[in-house]
Amino acid sequence: MTKLRHIYPGANSCRGFYSFYQYMLWPEGERKIILKGGPGVGKSSFMKKMGEAFSSHGLDMEYHWCSSDNQSLDGIVIGQKICILDGTAPHVVDPLCPGAVDEILNLGDFWDSRIIKEHKNEVIKLGQEISRCFSRAYLRLQEAAAAYEEWQSYYKEARDLAAVKRNILALSQEFLQDCSVSPHEVRHLFAAAITPAGPVTRIESLVDNDYSLYVLKGNPGSGSKELLDHVAYMLKLQQYYGEVYHNPFEPQEIDHVILPEQKTALLDFSSYIINYEDKISAKQKRLLDFDELIQKSLINPHARRVFSARNRFDESLQGAVEFIRKAKQYHDELESFYIPAMDFASMENLRIELLYQLMAEF
């Protein structure tokens, strides 16, 4: 049965746009095709059609979605072997191994630049507006980060640190017990994104119903992130293969670690940004709520401050989403100047030619 997975290679985060595009192609991948061209040239549609064609032939597919437009693709990976991706800003990708693995396909070859130049001033102005929106969105996410850090501080102060450490060591050892040395490097990606539609995830495509789930809960600072950090470090140290899914708001934190070969996943269901829990139907093997390791006598005096920090976090996050949504509106308007300039019929002929060429490689 064809397996379709939905992932985000980039994030609108408190650290600006954050990219894991270098991990899009699987370690054993053989070919990377980088699409170039402006907005509205059809890069996402090009990849969607390619994905539909390959999945209809029974090949496993990864769809890598855009954090700035959750209906648009940033890339596809076909059968862990071939990657086609959008190499334009803000996630500029250039060939690292030209000819050997990487190649460029410039869809800008199919536009009539004279038509675009007729709208030069509008194109420039819209580009500037989009840039301003994202700058302001990232400022709001920085505000959210300040509130988040304060929120964390109260729980870090109140936790039973000895108990936290014991649980980290015990659960990480159990989670990794069936792993073995792998020639493949750990992949780092996102299972969610902060988009014009708000925070979204398709994590259900990454965790099958027959997976064994180790589930974490707890407020920021309670200890769940330290456990995930430790597991990710042990994967690297012991040369185990796994997929590390980072937090789309704070990419230096981890939300999940998935071991596809062992059909096991360590998932953070804390849900202060993304409600992952409602998307997953696999049974839980273990549940560790780090809030149970919090000393109530130390956290209760800060209840009002925690409430305030969380409200400021939520308000700032929503403010960021509004700016990202506005940027999407400007981007749609910008596309309207490129679409009439495109020779889509000729581009479709190229796509079909490439499709037959790639099909021959399977």
Disulfide bonds with the S-S distance in Angstrom:
none
